[in-house]
Amino acid sequence: METPPKNIVLVGPMGSGKTTVGRRLAHELNQDFFDTDHEIIDKTGVTIDHIFDIEGEEGFRERESKILENLCQMSNIILATGGGIVILPKNRKILINAGLVVYLFSSIEQLLRRTAKSKTRPLLENSADRKKTLTELLEARDKYYREVASVIVDTTGKKLQEVINIIIRETENVE
């Protein structure tokens, strides 16, 4: 009996490059690309900020879990996840069984640069000290990213194609 093709799921903090890496990786591997945040926006017709304002983080996390569960039932996809998806134990369980999980690790300085102009990150928007907020988020979530990760790729100072090549090599090691 043939096992279904595995997915590649990207986890990591906001600004680590999950969506950018995921899109390019999907293109290079000729696979479908999904992003949990974009799927939530498509399904609800409103922004993530709006969901946070109306339903709070808890309501958003519940929507995120349903989307994750649905997407992980598919096979042969590249999936970029939201930075906080690893908070809930049920999501970590889904992720571990979803395929090759790649933790895109980045330095705080790189995350700060990548999120500096962003206006669509609810957990940073009202922060007086973005560096402190990013540091606290990473400290709280790093253990969860590592728990679900099959592979950890440090993206600090690496070009997009370097990161893609590392992930492709890792998929070849798994097969």
HELIX and SHEET records of a PDB file:
HELIX    1   1 LYS A   18  LEU A   29  1                                  12    
HELIX    2   2 THR A   36  THR A   44  1                                   9    
HELIX    3   3 ILE A   48  LEU A   71  1                                  24    
HELIX    4   4 ILE A   85  ILE A   87  5                                   3    
HELIX    5   5 PRO A   89  ILE A   96  1                                   8    
HELIX    6   6 ILE A  108  THR A  115  1                                   8    
HELIX    7   7 PRO A  122  GLU A  125  1                                   4    
HELIX    8   8 ARG A  130  VAL A  148  1                                  19    
HELIX    9   9 LEU A  160  VAL A  174  1                                  15    
SHEET    1   A 5 ASP A  32  ASP A  35  0                                        
SHEET    2   A 5 ILE A  77  ALA A  80  1                                        
SHEET    3   A 5 ASN A   7  VAL A  11  1                                        
SHEET    4   A 5 GLY A  99  PHE A 105  1                                        
SHEET    5   A 5 VAL A 151  ASP A 154  1                                        
END                                                                             
